[in-house]
Amino acid sequence: MNSFPNTELILNDDKSVYHLHLRPEHIADTIFLVGDQDRVAEVSQHFDSIEHKIQHREFVTHTGYIGKKRLSVVSSGIGTDNVEILLTELDALVNIDLETRTIKKNLTSLKMIRLGTSGSLRPEIEVGTILISDFAVGLDNLMYFYQQNQTDTEKKIALRLFTFLSLGFIPSCTQADQNWLNEWHQKTNFIKGNTITCPGFYAPQGRNLRLKNSFDNLKQKYYDFDFQGFKFHNLEMETAGYYAFARLFGHQIISVNALLANRYTGIFAENPNKIVQDMIKTVLSYV
């Protein structure tokens, strides 16, 4: 088997992967993923012990234990471009021999849980609700650069949204691993919903400050979209990337979303930190 050249698999002097600055022994096989680098400590403060901490740019990693369960929590920063880096390098840590630079014969499937924040698109889903993403649709073009593995249903949803919004590209669409999603849905009783992943925080999410949005009433269009009963429930900036890459790499992932705003009613949470903390504590209680 050919080995990956230095320019493709970039390693640091200590043989850690380039962006994350991690070696294989630094991560567990169950990983919590957060966007905000400060949220890493908000998760790991509940660990019984921490054996490894490192930060490089926006990527912060803490690995430790709750009881006998070894866990990692890693920050991605904002956006699917960062998600690509994070998941590609996490996969390299477990599925590429960094000494020989070759793919391992026996592959490892990581179990990952995103602990994120997002906004509700529907008036009946109140601020403070915790939602697990079922389908995630990415309104960016990142997945055009990868050979995707989509079901017929996913392709139909993406094509219908392409037409409905008059987009210049067909979005990606990926459904969560149903076994992993249903396991956590049954444990937590969090609601399930469908997520729009946007390539920005302002115009792509229907916000207008000083600049004009090229799509009229975009937020309302997200709300109005209905394909054979399929509707959107929340929007954010990472989940579609996580779901697409996890499927391609063969990892399990769910995206858990603390809904801090209701974009339909215009209500924002009075105590967003408490909502996030409650989400973290609930999920950690079931690991």
VOGU-3710 file (C-alpha; in Angstrom, 3 decimals, decimal comma):
1> mnsfpnteli> 0,000/0,000/0,000  1,328/3,425/-0,920  2,059/5,810/1,922  0,678/9,334/2,103  3,325/11,972/1,259  4,272/14,730/3,690  2,204/17,289/1,827  -1,010/15,209/2,134  -0,691/13,896/5,690  1,044/16,745/7,471
11> lnddksvyhl> 2,544/15,891/10,856  4,263/18,068/13,417  7,739/17,346/14,788  6,243/15,238/17,583  4,294/13,161/15,015  1,005/14,753/16,015  -1,569/15,620/13,333  -1,090/19,109/11,955  -4,038/21,191/13,199  -5,224/19,307/16,272
21> hlrpehiadt> -1,692/18,663/17,636  -2,876/15,260/18,842  -1,327/11,825/18,753  -3,436/8,620/18,725  -3,017/8,034/22,453  -4,461/11,483/23,217  -8,067/10,751/22,214  -10,772/8,402/23,424  -13,152/6,494/21,150  -16,109/8,487/22,495
31> iflvgdqdrv> -15,739/12,186/21,695  -17,849/15,239/22,469  -17,631/17,965/19,827  -18,276/21,629/20,568  -17,876/24,771/18,490  -16,829/27,237/21,168  -13,335/26,491/22,495  -14,378/27,746/25,944  -17,110/25,099/26,062  -14,471/22,358/26,175
41> aevsqhfdsi> -13,758/23,180/29,827  -17,485/23,483/30,505  -17,760/19,828/29,504  -14,543/18,493/31,010  -15,240/20,129/34,408  -17,641/17,232/34,916  -14,920/14,625/34,292  -13,579/12,799/37,351  -10,049/13,246/36,023  -8,284/14,802/33,023
51> ehkiqhrefv> -5,143/13,206/31,609  -4,443/15,374/28,568  -5,049/18,987/27,535  -3,842/20,797/24,437  -4,818/23,812/22,337  -3,789/24,824/18,838  -5,672/27,719/17,262  -9,405/27,110/17,822  -8,897/23,385/18,360  -8,899/22,566/22,084
61> thtgyigkkr> -8,851/18,993/23,383  -9,370/17,591/26,878  -9,281/13,819/27,477  -10,152/12,170/30,760  -12,535/9,899/32,610  -15,995/9,740/34,090  -15,748/6,664/36,256  -14,041/4,075/34,090  -15,298/5,615/30,839  -12,584/7,394/28,868
71> lsvvssgigt> -13,858/10,454/27,005  -12,551/13,324/24,914  -14,030/16,732/24,184  -12,738/18,732/21,216  -13,661/22,164/19,837  -14,050/22,779/16,129  -14,551/26,513/15,859  -17,322/27,768/13,582  -18,339/26,365/10,208  -18,128/23,217/8,096
81> dnveilltel> -14,637/24,072/6,827  -13,387/23,559/10,388  -15,490/20,405/10,670  -13,664/18,990/7,631  -10,306/19,543/9,313  -11,471/18,177/12,652  -13,090/14,967/11,421  -10,396/14,234/8,850  -7,651/14,502/11,461  -9,611/12,579/14,121
91> dalvnidlet> -10,096/9,816/11,570  -6,404/9,886/10,696  -5,531/9,408/14,366  -7,424/6,120/14,570  -7,348/4,781/11,016  -3,951/5,760/9,606  -0,652/4,434/10,924  1,225/7,701/11,425  4,599/5,942/11,378  4,148/4,201/8,015
101> rtikknltsl> 1,615/6,762/6,707  -0,631/3,963/5,482  -4,277/3,096/6,149  -4,699/0,506/8,880  -6,090/-2,908/7,986  -8,646/-2,826/10,808  -10,587/0,415/10,954  -11,989/2,063/14,083  -15,421/3,687/14,258  -15,541/6,618/16,662
111> kmirlgtsgs> -18,669/7,555/18,594  -19,202/11,302/18,583  -21,745/13,676/20,075  -21,938/17,320/19,033  -23,050/19,627/21,840  -24,056/22,796/20,030  -26,408/25,753/19,997  -28,880/26,778/17,337  -32,102/28,627/16,641  -35,603/27,208/16,315
121> lrpeievgti> -37,452/27,837/13,054  -40,909/26,904/14,313  -43,086/28,866/16,750  -44,173/25,734/18,631  -40,576/24,738/19,481  -39,795/26,933/22,456  -36,503/28,492/23,490  -34,726/26,129/25,863  -35,733/22,991/23,970  -33,013/20,439/23,254
131> lisdfavgld> -33,174/18,921/19,763  -31,308/16,020/18,177  -30,818/16,472/14,434  -32,276/13,727/12,242  -31,640/15,054/8,721  -29,091/17,823/8,171  -28,988/19,868/4,956  -25,845/21,840/4,160  -26,220/25,136/2,295  -22,521/25,226/1,430
141> nlmyfyqqnq> -20,529/23,646/-1,394  -17,949/21,747/0,669  -19,335/18,294/-0,091  -19,075/18,923/-3,848  -15,382/18,180/-3,423  -16,081/14,696/-2,023  -17,729/11,618/-3,473  -20,923/11,523/-1,444  -22,981/8,514/-0,431  -26,566/9,758/-0,275
151> tdtekkialr> -29,834/7,842/-0,211  -32,580/8,505/-2,730  -34,592/10,319/-0,051  -31,655/12,581/0,781  -31,104/13,385/-2,882  -34,785/14,230/-3,350  -34,840/16,563/-0,339  -31,692/18,347/-1,539  -33,002/18,703/-5,100  -36,374/20,014/-3,891
161> lftflslgfi> -34,676/22,652/-1,691  -32,418/23,600/-4,618  -35,536/24,338/-6,683  -37,551/25,887/-3,863  -34,867/28,458/-2,972  -33,577/28,918/-6,551  -30,058/28,128/-5,384  -27,030/28,109/-7,648  -25,986/24,679/-6,354  -27,591/21,520/-4,997
171> psctqadqnw> -27,127/21,342/-1,211  -25,935/18,235/0,613  -28,331/16,209/2,733  -27,444/13,477/5,241  -29,584/11,654/7,772  -28,152/10,670/11,132  -27,178/7,094/11,906  -30,588/5,888/13,076  -29,320/3,408/15,671  -27,121/6,035/17,339
181> lnewhqktnf> -29,826/8,706/17,097  -32,587/6,515/18,507  -30,357/5,326/21,335  -29,839/8,906/22,499  -33,434/9,928/21,796  -34,643/7,152/24,089  -32,097/7,995/26,787  -32,690/11,735/26,893  -36,182/12,235/25,457  -34,813/15,212/23,497
191> ikgntitcpg> -37,005/15,974/20,483  -35,907/15,014/16,969  -35,860/17,535/14,137  -34,365/18,442/10,771  -31,545/20,956/10,604  -30,358/23,534/8,089  -26,605/24,127/8,229  -25,785/27,597/6,927  -22,448/28,900/5,575  -22,741/32,098/7,627
201> fyapqgrnlr> -24,446/33,607/10,655  -26,127/36,647/9,131  -27,539/36,628/5,571  -27,562/32,808/5,156  -29,668/32,592/8,312  -32,006/35,349/7,155  -30,513/38,150/9,269  -30,169/41,646/7,840  -28,176/44,415/9,495  -26,568/46,969/7,152
211> lknsfdnlkq> -26,188/44,648/4,167  -29,089/43,441/2,070  -29,844/39,762/1,699  -30,026/38,559/-1,916  -32,890/36,215/-0,932  -36,170/37,864/0,030  -37,820/36,511/3,198  -35,261/33,710/3,495  -36,173/32,872/7,075  -39,825/32,505/6,065
221> kyydfdfqgf> -38,839/30,290/3,148  -36,977/27,956/5,506  -40,154/27,791/7,582  -42,412/27,240/4,545  -40,356/24,436/2,978  -42,356/21,201/2,973  -41,416/18,143/0,950  -43,859/15,299/1,486  -44,132/16,255/5,172  -40,416/16,941/5,587
231> kfhnlemeta> -39,911/20,314/7,305  -37,031/22,160/8,948  -36,929/22,738/12,700  -33,669/24,573/13,431  -30,647/26,169/11,794  -26,954/26,437/12,687  -23,515/26,143/11,038  -21,905/22,690/11,485  -24,238/19,685/11,664  -24,511/18,825/7,951
241> gyyafarlfg> -20,725/18,677/7,711  -20,495/16,409/10,742  -23,138/14,043/9,405  -21,709/13,846/5,892  -18,118/13,210/6,986  -19,093/10,764/9,728  -20,943/8,651/7,179  -18,090/8,725/4,662  -15,499/7,816/7,316  -17,712/5,210/8,997
251> hqiisvnall> -18,102/6,943/12,365  -21,244/7,395/14,445  -22,385/10,912/15,315  -25,401/12,799/16,551  -25,873/16,542/16,827  -27,514/17,738/20,041  -28,733/21,344/19,828  -29,643/23,725/22,631  -32,174/26,070/21,031  -31,287/29,520/22,354
261> anrytgifae> -33,502/31,535/20,023  -36,818/31,203/18,266  -36,297/32,848/14,892  -40,016/32,770/14,103  -41,185/34,583/17,256  -38,030/36,676/17,727  -37,451/35,451/21,292  -33,903/34,933/22,608  -33,116/33,001/25,789  -32,849/35,047/28,983
271> npnkivqdmi> -30,286/32,640/30,440  -28,600/30,843/27,512  -25,708/29,550/29,614  -28,087/27,613/31,878  -29,704/25,944/28,858  -26,296/24,863/27,551  -25,175/23,642/30,973  -28,354/21,617/31,428  -27,800/20,027/28,000  -24,217/19,107/28,883
281> ktvlsyv> -25,148/17,623/32,269  -27,991/15,591/30,789  -25,875/14,091/28,018  -22,947/13,342/30,345  -25,255/11,539/32,752  -25,862/8,857/30,108  -22,315/8,134/28,874
//
